[in-house]
Amino acid sequence: MKILLLIELLFSAYLFLASRNKYKDTMDNINKNEYKLKDFLPIGLHLLKLIRHKYNSNYEMKLEAKLRELGGRSDAREMLKIHLANKIVMMLGAMIFITFIGSQAEIDFSFLIFAAGFEALIFYFTDKQIETKVKNRRRSMQLEFPVFLNKLTLLINAGMTVSAAIRKIIRENKKDCPLYEELLKATNEIDAGKSEVSSYEDFAARCRLQEAAMFVTALVQNIRKGNSELVSILSIQSNTCWENRKNIARKLGEEASTKLVLPMMIIFVAIIIMVMTPAIMQIQI
C-alpha cells in the first residue's frame, strides 16, 4: 500500500505541475465559494484533456442539460468540464486518503468495501448537489411566478403594453430570483434585435416550468394574432399558480416536520436516560 500511495502522490504532483498556469481563463470564471477546491481544479481539467475525453455519454448529456438550466445555454459544456474536474479532484484526494489509512493498517474485505463505498458516495453527492440546485431554482421560480403574473395583470389593466409592463417589473424587482434573471435575458435579447416570439420561447425553454410554458403560449398568441382576452387568461393562470404555490408551501412544511423527527427522537431518548438513570442507580444500591 505504501508503494501505491507513493505512486498516487507522484501522479498527483505530476498533474499539478503539468496543469500549473494553464486554464487561466476557465479559473477566472469559477466562484471559489461554489468550488472549494478551485486551486486544484486544473488537475482534473488536465487529466480530462490527457485522456481526450469526449463528453458524449448519456450520463454526461443528462448532466449537461441540468447545468445548462442552471447557467445558460452558452457555457453548459464548460460547466460540465469544471464539474467533472471537481469530481476527479475530490475522488483522487479521497483515494490518497484511503490508501494512506490502508498503509497504516491491515487490509481486509471490509476495508475494500469501505473504500469503494466512500468513493461511490463522493461520485453520487457531487451530482446530487446539481440536482438540488436545479430543484431549488425551479421551486424559487414557481413561488415567485404568481406574484409576477399579478403585477403584470395590474399593469396591463392600467394601460401598459406587455413588453413595457415586464420591463417595469424587472426594474422594480428587489429580489434575487432566477425568474427575473431569465426575464431580463429575454428583454435584453429583444433589445439586441431578436424577435419577441423567439425570445419568449427561449425564456420558457430555460425555465422548464409548466407555468412559464403556459404564460409564453398566451403571450405568443397575443403577439401573432392579437388577443383581447389576454388579461383574463393571465388572471386564470395567476390563480392556478397561486394554488401551486400553496401546494409547494404545504410540501415544504411537511418536509420541515419530517426533518424534525430525528432531533425530537434524540431529545426523547436523552430525557428517558436522564429520568431512568437515578432509578436504575437506586435499584443497584
N, C-alpha and C positions, 0 to 999 in steps of 0.2 A: 504493500500500500504506500510505503514511503517513496518508492520509485515512481508510482503512479501520481502521487502528489507532486513530486518534482517535475514530472512531465507536464502536468496541468499548469503549474506555476510558470514554467518556461514558455509554454504555448500562450498563456495569457499575457505574459510580458512581451512576447513577440508581437502579438496582435495590438497591444497598447502602443508599442514603439512604432509599428508599421502604420498605424492609423493616426499617429500624432500630427497635429496641424493640418489634417485632412478634414473634409466635410464641414468646413467652417461655415459655409452658407447655411447648411442644414442646422448646425448647432445654434446659430444666431436666432433661429425661429422657434427654438424649443424653450418652453417655460420650465424653469427648474423646480417650481412648486408642484408641477404636474409630474415631472420625471426627476425623481431624487438622484438618480444615477446618471444625470446628464453628462458629467465629465467622462464617463466610461462608455457612453453610447457609441462612439466611433469604433470601439472594439467589435460590437455586434454588426455595425454597418459594413466594416471592412471584411468580416467573415462572410457575410452575405454576398459581398462582391467577389471574394475569392472563389466561392463555390458556384458563382454565376447563377444565383437563384432567379427563377423566372416569375415568381409571384402569380402563378396561374392555377393553383389548386382550388378545388371547390371551397375548402375551408378559408383560404385567403380571399377568395372572391366575396364570400359572405361577410368576412371581417372588413373588407374594404368598403362594402356597402354601408356598414354601420358607421365606419369612420367618415365616409362621405356625408352621411346625415349629420354628423357632429361638426365637421369642419368645412363643409362645402365641397363642390364638385371638383374644383381645380387641383387641390392638394391632397386628395384622398390617397393616391399612391405613395406620396412622400410620407404621409402619416402612417401608412401601413408599414413602410420600411422602418420608421422610427419605433413603432410598436413592436415589431419583430426583433429589432436590435435590443430594445429594452428587455424583452423576454429572454433573449440569448444571454445577455449580461447577468440577469438575475439567476438563470439556471446554471450558468458557468460558475458564478460565485457560490451557489448552493452546492455544486459538485465539489468544489475545492474544500468547502467547509465539511462536507460529509466524508470526503477522503481523509481529511485531517483527523476527524473523530475516529475513523476506521483504523488509522495508523497508530492510534493510542490504545486500541482495544482489540479484542478478538472478534473476527468477522464470522457471523453465522447467518443462517437463513433469515432470521428475524431482522437482522441489521440490513440485509439486502431489501427486504420488504419495506423497511423504514425509508431507505434511500430512494427507492422507486416511488413510494408514496409522497415523499417530500418534493421531489421533482415534479410529480404529476400535479400536486397542489399549486405549485408556482405557475405551471403551464395553464391550469384552469383559472386561477384567480386573476391573472393578468387580463385574460379575455373577459372574465366576469365583470371587471371594472368598466370595460367598454359597454357591455350590455346595461349595466346600472346607469351609466351616463346617458345612454340613449333613452332608457325608460324615464329617467328624471327629466330629460329635455322634453319629451312628448307630454309628460304629465304637467310640466310647467306651462306649456302652451295650451293644453286643454283647460287648465284652471283660469287662464287669462282670456281665452277666446270669447266667452260670453260677455265679459266686460268690454272688450274691443267692439263687439257687434252692437252692444247697447249704445256706446258712444257714436259709432258710425251711423246708426239709425237716427239718432237725435240730430246729428249734424246734417244729414241728407234731408231730413224733415225741415230743418231750418233754412234750406235753400242751397246748400253747398253741393258741388259735384262729388262723385265718389272719390275721384283722384285727390281733390283738394281736401276732402274730409280725412282720408287716410294719412295724408301728409301732415295735417294739423294734429292728429292723434299721435303720430310718431314724434313730432316736435315737442309736444307737451308731456310725453311719457317720461316718468322719473324712475321706472322700474327697470331692473336688469333682467329682461325676459327674452328668450330666443324668438318669440313671436314677433316682437318689434324689430329685432335684428333682421329677420327674414323679410319683413315688410319694407324695411329700409333698403335692403338689397334690391327688392323689386322696383321701388321707386327710383333708385339710382340707375338701374338698367333702363328704365323708361326715359330718364333724362339723357342717357347716353345714346338714345336712338332706337332702342329695342321696342318692338310693338307691345302695347299693353296686354294683349291676349297672351303672347308668349311669356311675358314677364310674370303675369299672374299664374299661368300654368306651371312655370318653373317654381314659383313660390309654393304651390300646392305639392309639387313633387319633392321639394326639400323638406317640407313639414311632415309629410307622410301621415296625415291625420284625416279622418273622415270629415271632421268639421271644416278643415281647410279646403278639402275637395268640393264639398257642397257649396261653400262660400264662393269659391272661384267659378264654379259652374254657373251660379247666379250672376256673377259679375260679367263673365264672358258672354252669356246670353244677352245681358243688358247692353254690352258694347256692340255686339254684332247685329242684333235685331231691335234693340230698344225694348224696354220692359217697364211699363207704368206700375207694375206690382212689385218692384224691387224692394221697396221698404217693407211691405207686408211679408215678403219671402224672408228678408233678413230678420224680421221680428220673430217669425216662426223658428228660424234657425237659432236665434238667440235663446228662445225658450227651451229648445232641445239641448243646447249647450249648457244651460243652467242646470237642467236635470242631470246631465252627465257630470257636471261639477259636483253636484250633491252626492252622486254615487261614488265619485273619487274620494270626496271628503269622508264618506262613510267607510270606504275601504281603508283609508289612512288611519281612521280611528280604530278599526279592527286590528290592523297591523300593529299599532301602538300598544293596544291592550294585550296582544299576543306576546310582544317583546317584554312586557312587564311580568309575565308569568314566572320566568326563571328567577328574577330578583326576588319576587314575592315568595317563591318556594325556598330560596336560600335563607331569607329572613325568618320564614316559618320554622325551618329546621333549626336555625340558631336559637330562636325563642324556646323551642321544645328542649334543646340541650340545656339552656340556662335554667329552665324550670325543673327538669328531671335530675340534673346533676346533684343538687343538695339532697333530694330524696334518696337517690341511689347511695350517696355517701353515708347517710344516716342508717340505711339498711345494712351496709357493710360493717358499720361500727357496732 
